[in-house]
């Protein structure tokens, strides 16, 4: 599971300050708080759970999860991200977090109850992506859960954004980033020995947080609308970001 050099260069630059400033804004913090709560509910993670996060970045979601679980281990290819995540964990007084530079080889032989991939899979080249379900299965205890969140290739917001604000979209896209097919992503995990299902996470709320990061009220309104929109069958396929929840079969 690797990323190409241009991807590493992009993330090193991103985590040199731009991401830290963006993720500190009110709407983005509200998004991360919502996401952390959702992960805890969806995966069933609790005080006895060991959690591994692939592509953790500066761990703004992982640090919110840490007080609710036994341990959080984060992996990222960016030294800048790992340094920031480690520093923030220390400032928060968290003693159950470890952040490591590199890929899954860093935790080979270990087992976890939950593995996360938050906006990570869509950064991988196709060959690397195909290897992920088997790698994740080896890291999970029997009955363990994998959770991912990624942009959908069917997303209506992306099609509209490409017309209205193409330069802004490119600003937030890394060199090899791509949008994924929700059904194919879940199927890749089913083929590797998981019971897996995909579902839509949002339509408006994450794009609003990215475009208007200080507008917490706007994010909250968009999130309430999303809770209704993702339940409408005719609209569901056009959502912005999708989740995969996959449980390892024994």
C-alpha positions in Angstrom: 0.0 0.0 0.0 2.0 3.0 -1.2 1.6 6.4 -2.7 3.6 7.9 -5.6 6.2 10.6 -4.9 4.0 13.4 -6.3 1.4 12.4 -3.8 3.9 12.5 -1.0 5.1 16.0 -2.1 1.5 17.2 -2.2 0.7 16.1 1.3 4.0 17.3 2.7 3.1 20.8 1.4 -0.5 20.5 2.6 0.6 19.5 6.1 3.1 22.4 6.3 0.3 24.6 7.6 -2.5 24.8 5.1 -4.3 21.8 6.4 -3.8 22.8 10.0 -5.4 26.2 9.4 -8.3 24.7 7.4 -9.1 21.9 9.9 -9.1 24.4 12.8 -12.1 26.2 11.3 -15.5 25.9 13.0 -17.4 24.1 10.2 -14.6 21.6 9.6 -14.4 20.9 13.3 -18.2 20.3 13.3 -17.8 17.9 10.4 -15.1 15.9 12.1 -17.1 15.7 15.3 -20.1 14.4 13.4 -17.8 11.9 11.6 -16.2 10.7 14.8 -19.6 10.0 16.4 -20.8 8.2 13.3 -17.7 6.0 13.2 -18.2 5.0 16.9 -21.9 4.1 16.1 -21.3 2.3 12.8 -18.3 0.2 13.9 -19.3 -0.4 17.5 -15.9 0.7 18.7 -15.6 1.1 22.5 -13.3 1.1 25.5 -11.8 -2.3 24.6 -11.2 -1.5 20.9 -7.8 -1.1 19.2 -8.3 1.2 16.2 -6.0 1.6 13.2 -6.3 4.5 10.9 -4.8 4.4 7.4 -3.8 7.7 6.0 -4.5 9.5 9.2 -3.1 12.9 8.2 -2.9 15.2 11.2 -5.4 12.9 13.0 -8.1 15.5 13.6 -10.8 12.7 13.6 -8.6 10.1 15.3 -7.9 12.4 18.3 -11.7 12.7 18.8 -12.0 9.0 18.8 -9.1 8.3 21.2 -11.0 9.1 24.5 -13.6 6.5 23.6 -11.4 3.5 22.7 -8.5 1.6 24.1 -5.9 2.6 21.6 -5.6 4.5 18.3 -2.7 3.8 15.9 -2.4 6.1 12.9 -0.3 5.6 9.7 0.6 8.3 7.2 3.3 8.8 4.5 3.8 12.4 5.4 6.3 13.2 8.2 4.8 16.6 8.6 1.4 15.0 9.3 2.8 12.5 11.8 4.7 15.2 13.6 1.6 17.4 13.9 -0.6 14.5 15.1 1.9 13.4 17.7 2.3 17.0 19.0 -1.5 17.5 19.2 -2.0 14.2 21.0 0.6 15.3 23.6 -1.0 18.7 24.1 -4.4 16.9 24.7 -2.8 14.6 27.2 -3.7 11.5 25.3 -1.7 8.4 26.3 -3.4 5.9 24.0 -2.3 7.2 20.6 0.6 6.2 18.4 1.3 7.9 15.0 3.7 6.2 12.6 5.2 7.3 9.3 4.8 4.7 6.6 2.3 2.1 5.4 0.8 -1.1 6.8 4.2 -2.8 7.1 4.7 -0.7 10.2 2.0 -2.7 12.0 2.5 -6.1 10.4 1.6 -8.9 12.7 -0.7 -6.8 14.9 -4.4 -7.1 15.1 -7.1 -4.5 15.5 -10.8 -4.4 16.2 -11.4 -1.5 13.8 -9.5 -0.3 10.7 -10.4 3.1 9.3 -9.6 4.7 5.9 -11.0 8.3 6.0 -10.6 9.9 2.6 -7.7 7.5 1.9 -8.7 4.9 -0.6 -9.2 7.4 -3.4 -5.6 8.4 -3.2 -4.3 5.0 -4.1 -3.3 3.7 -7.6 -5.6 0.9 -8.8 -3.1 -1.9 -8.2 -2.5 -0.7 -4.6 -6.2 -0.3 -4.0 -6.9 -3.9 -5.1 -4.5 -5.1 -2.4 -6.1 -3.2 0.4 -9.0 -5.6 1.3 -6.6 -8.5 1.9 -4.2 -6.3 3.9 -7.0 -5.0 6.0 -8.4 -8.5 6.6 -5.0 -9.6 7.9 -4.9 -6.7 10.4 -8.4 -7.3 11.7 -9.4 -9.8 14.4 -12.3 -12.2 13.4 -15.4 -10.1 13.4 -13.4 -6.9 13.2 -14.8 -3.9 11.2 -13.4 -1.8 8.4 -14.9 1.7 7.8 -14.0 4.0 4.9 -15.2 7.3 3.6 -14.4 8.5 0.0 -15.8 10.7 -2.8 -18.2 9.0 -5.1 -17.7 9.0 -8.9 -21.4 9.7 -9.2 -21.4 12.8 -7.0 -23.6 15.6 -8.2 -21.7 18.2 -6.3 -18.5 17.3 -8.2 -20.2 17.7 -11.5 -21.6 21.1 -10.5 -18.4 22.2 -9.0 -16.4 21.3 -12.1 -18.5 23.8 -14.0 -18.8 26.6 -11.4 -15.5 26.5 -9.5 -13.1 24.3 -11.4 -10.0 26.0 -10.1 -11.1 25.7 -6.5 -11.7 21.9 -7.0 -8.2 21.5 -8.4 -6.8 23.3 -5.4 -8.1 20.5 -3.1 -7.2 17.6 -5.3 -3.9 15.7 -5.1 -2.0 14.5 -8.2 -3.4 10.9 -8.4 -6.7 11.5 -6.5 -9.8 10.0 -8.1 -13.4 9.4 -7.3 -14.5 5.8 -6.6 -17.5 3.7 -7.5 -19.3 2.8 -4.3 -20.6 -0.5 -5.5 -17.3 -1.7 -6.8 -15.5 -0.6 -3.6 -17.8 -2.6 -1.4 -17.5 -5.6 -3.8 -13.7 -5.6 -3.5 -14.1 -6.2 0.3 -16.8 -8.8 -0.2 -14.5 -10.7 -2.5 -11.8 -10.7 0.2 -13.9 -12.3 2.9 -16.0 -9.4 4.3 -19.7 -8.8 4.7 -19.7 -5.4 3.2 -22.2 -2.7 2.3 -21.9 0.8 0.9 -24.1 3.8 1.9 -24.1 7.5 1.1 -22.7 9.8 3.8 -23.7 13.2 2.5 -24.7 15.5 -0.4 -24.1 19.0 0.8 -22.5 19.1 4.3 -18.9 18.2 3.5 -18.7 20.4 0.5 -20.1 23.3 2.5 -17.5 22.7 5.2 -14.7 22.7 2.6 -15.9 25.8 0.8 -17.1 27.8 3.8 -14.9 26.4 6.7 -15.9 29.2 9.2 -19.6 28.8 8.6 -20.6 26.3 11.3 -24.3 27.1 11.1 -24.2 26.5 7.3 -22.6 23.1 7.9 -25.2 22.2 10.5 -28.1 23.2 8.3 -26.5 21.2 5.4 -26.0 18.2 7.6 -29.7 18.2 8.6 -30.7 18.4 5.0 -28.4 15.5 4.2 -30.0 13.3 6.8 -33.2 13.6 4.7 -31.7 13.5 1.3 -29.7 10.3 1.8 -33.0 8.5 2.5 -34.5 9.3 -0.8 -33.9 6.3 -3.2 -34.0 8.4 -6.4 -31.3 10.8 -5.1 -29.1 8.5 -3.1 -26.8 7.6 -6.0 -25.9 11.2 -6.5 -24.4 11.8 -3.1 -21.0 13.4 -2.6 -19.2 10.9 -0.3 -19.9 7.3 0.5 -19.1 4.9 3.3 -18.2 1.3 3.2 -18.7 -0.8 6.3 -17.2 -4.2 6.1 -17.1 -6.9 8.8 -14.5 -9.6 8.6 -16.0 -13.1 8.4 -14.4 -15.6 10.7 
